[in-house]
């Protein structure tokens, strides 16, 4: 079984080569992303493996189908970059890794919050320049404050539990509330509007769907507490970037920490340190002293990478043998 891997970084290759050896899979790594123009490089491969910024739209899928590709394996949980309707029409199956290490993303969420609140990133840079002043580094106790968790899937629930451990009051919003879990962990489910208006910290953990696109827009930000923190380790397009910048300029928000961004393609996962950043909104965001941005690294732990490689390669091997795919990993078009 031969598979073409796109947007493959050194850490991808390290973990996938180990997993592929256990499943007798031949891997052809490509550092560039999959798109209509690069799809012909999948010649001779019945499987392609992609990541979050590959463009798996209808034109790309049509080329892949002509090349004989029958399976697309997403080495991530999200699948909004895939045209599922086109894939179904072309007979191409789609699999993903729905849960690799929810602890990795939840813990990164907490790391962002603590860094933002206690100004660790600014203090680190100061001390490296022998500036030991504490001016401008005042944070606040998380204990006794209120956190709002939007989306209580596995990651959202773990994040909420960690914040409860800090002694925070935790509110939650989800279309499908887990009331038993909430009662056990003393978490209060409420409406989105009530959560935004009461929370000192709002953390997003919901998938990107047409309904959640720009979940945090001008109207939503207007209902938030003045000085509240906003954390997003889920999907970039949950937040309307222009509205976020406007709120920061008006000092409506006390701070923002992002591990995802509205338009990551061509920026995140790349070294642009010798280039001029062409995204004016992102350049503006990183210029704010109370904004912290990491480059979609919430998943980047050895445990998560090991599980991503295991599930992906096992699905590829099963597909090659004509066996059932791992339960819960196949993505199908819903009419």
KACORRA-V663343 format. One record per backbone hydrogen bond with DSSP energy under -1.0 kcal/mol. NH is the residue of the N-H (numbers start at 1). CO is the residue of the C=O. E is the energy in kcal/mol with one decimal. If there is no record, write none. Layout:
{{NH & CO & E} {NH & CO & E}}
This chain:
{{3 & 26 & -2.7} {4 & 47 & -2.3} {5 & 28 & -2.6} {6 & 49 & -2.6} {7 & 32 & -2.8} {8 & 30 & -2.6} {13 & 9 & -2.3} {14 & 10 & -2.2} {15 & 11 & -1.7} {16 & 12 & -2.8} {17 & 13 & -2.2} {18 & 14 & -1.0} {19 & 15 & -1.8} {20 & 16 & -3.0} {21 & 17 & -1.6} {25 & 20 & -1.8} {26 & 1 & -3.0} {28 & 3 & -2.7} {30 & 5 & -2.4} {39 & 35 & -1.7} {41 & 38 & -2.0} {42 & 39 & -2.3} {43 & 40 & -1.4} {45 & 42 & -2.4} {46 & 2 & -1.0} {47 & 2 & -1.0} {48 & 71 & -2.0} {49 & 4 & -2.9} {50 & 73 & -2.0} {54 & 51 & -1.2} {55 & 34 & -2.8} {56 & 54 & -1.1} {56 & 81 & -1.1} {57 & 55 & -1.0} {61 & 57 & -2.7} {62 & 58 & -2.6} {63 & 59 & -1.5} {64 & 60 & -2.4} {65 & 61 & -2.7} {66 & 62 & -1.7} {67 & 63 & -1.6} {68 & 65 & -1.2} {69 & 64 & -2.5} {70 & 46 & -2.8} {71 & 46 & -1.6} {72 & 93 & -2.7} {73 & 48 & -2.9} {74 & 95 & -3.2} {75 & 50 & -2.5} {82 & 79 & -1.7} {83 & 56 & -2.3} {84 & 82 & -1.3} {87 & 83 & -2.3} {88 & 84 & -2.5} {89 & 85 & -2.0} {90 & 86 & -1.9} {92 & 87 & -2.7} {93 & 70 & -2.5} {95 & 72 & -2.4} {96 & 329 & -2.2} {97 & 76 & -2.5} {104 & 101 & -1.0} {105 & 101 & -1.1} {106 & 102 & -2.4} {107 & 103 & -2.9} {108 & 104 & -1.8} {109 & 105 & -2.1} {110 & 106 & -1.9} {111 & 107 & -2.3} {112 & 108 & -2.5} {113 & 109 & -2.3} {114 & 110 & -2.8} {115 & 111 & -2.4} {116 & 112 & -2.9} {117 & 113 & -2.7} {118 & 114 & -2.5} {120 & 115 & -1.4} {123 & 119 & -2.6} {124 & 120 & -2.7} {125 & 121 & -1.7} {126 & 122 & -2.1} {127 & 123 & -2.6} {128 & 124 & -1.8} {129 & 126 & -1.3} {130 & 127 & -2.1} {131 & 126 & -2.7} {137 & 134 & -1.8} {144 & 167 & -2.2} {145 & 142 & -2.3} {147 & 169 & -3.1} {148 & 201 & -3.5} {149 & 171 & -2.7} {150 & 203 & -2.6} {151 & 173 & -2.7} {157 & 153 & -2.6} {158 & 154 & -2.1} {159 & 155 & -2.6} {160 & 156 & -2.3} {161 & 157 & -2.3} {162 & 158 & -2.2} {163 & 159 & -2.3} {164 & 160 & -2.3} {165 & 161 & -1.6} {167 & 164 & -1.7} {168 & 163 & -2.0} {169 & 145 & -2.7} {171 & 147 & -3.2} {172 & 188 & -2.4} {173 & 149 & -2.3} {179 & 177 & -1.0} {182 & 178 & -2.3} {183 & 179 & -2.4} {184 & 180 & -2.1} {185 & 181 & -2.0} {187 & 182 & -2.6} {188 & 170 & -2.3} {190 & 172 & -2.6} {195 & 191 & -2.4} {196 & 192 & -2.6} {197 & 193 & -1.9} {198 & 194 & -1.5} {199 & 195 & -1.6} {200 & 146 & -2.8} {201 & 146 & -1.6} {202 & 229 & -2.6} {203 & 148 & -3.0} {204 & 231 & -2.4} {205 & 150 & -3.1} {213 & 209 & -1.4} {214 & 237 & -3.0} {215 & 212 & -1.8} {216 & 238 & -3.0} {221 & 217 & -2.8} {222 & 218 & -2.0} {224 & 221 & -1.2} {225 & 196 & -1.0} {227 & 252 & -3.0} {228 & 225 & -1.8} {229 & 200 & -2.7} {230 & 255 & -1.9} {231 & 202 & -3.1} {232 & 257 & -2.3} {233 & 204 & -1.0} {238 & 235 & -1.6} {239 & 236 & -1.7} {240 & 216 & -2.7} {244 & 240 & -2.0} {245 & 241 & -2.6} {246 & 242 & -2.0} {247 & 243 & -2.2} {248 & 244 & -2.1} {249 & 245 & -2.4} {250 & 246 & -1.8} {251 & 248 & -1.1} {252 & 247 & -2.7} {254 & 228 & -2.1} {255 & 228 & -1.1} {256 & 290 & -2.2} {257 & 230 & -2.5} {258 & 292 & -2.8} {259 & 232 & -2.8} {267 & 264 & -2.5} {268 & 264 & -1.8} {270 & 267 & -1.8} {275 & 272 & -1.9} {280 & 278 & -1.0} {283 & 279 & -2.4} {284 & 280 & -2.0} {285 & 281 & -2.4} {286 & 282 & -2.5} {288 & 285 & -1.5} {291 & 288 & -1.3} {292 & 256 & -2.7} {294 & 258 & -2.8} {296 & 259 & -1.1} {296 & 294 & -1.5} {300 & 297 & -1.9} {301 & 299 & -2.3} {305 & 301 & -2.6} {306 & 302 & -2.1} {307 & 303 & -2.0} {308 & 304 & -2.7} {309 & 305 & -2.2} {310 & 306 & -2.3} {311 & 307 & -2.6} {312 & 308 & -2.2} {313 & 309 & -2.4} {314 & 310 & -2.2} {315 & 311 & -2.2} {316 & 312 & -2.1} {317 & 313 & -2.5} {318 & 314 & -2.6} {319 & 315 & -2.5} {320 & 316 & -2.3} {321 & 317 & -1.5} {322 & 319 & -1.1} {323 & 318 & -2.8} {329 & 326 & -1.9} {331 & 94 & -2.9}}
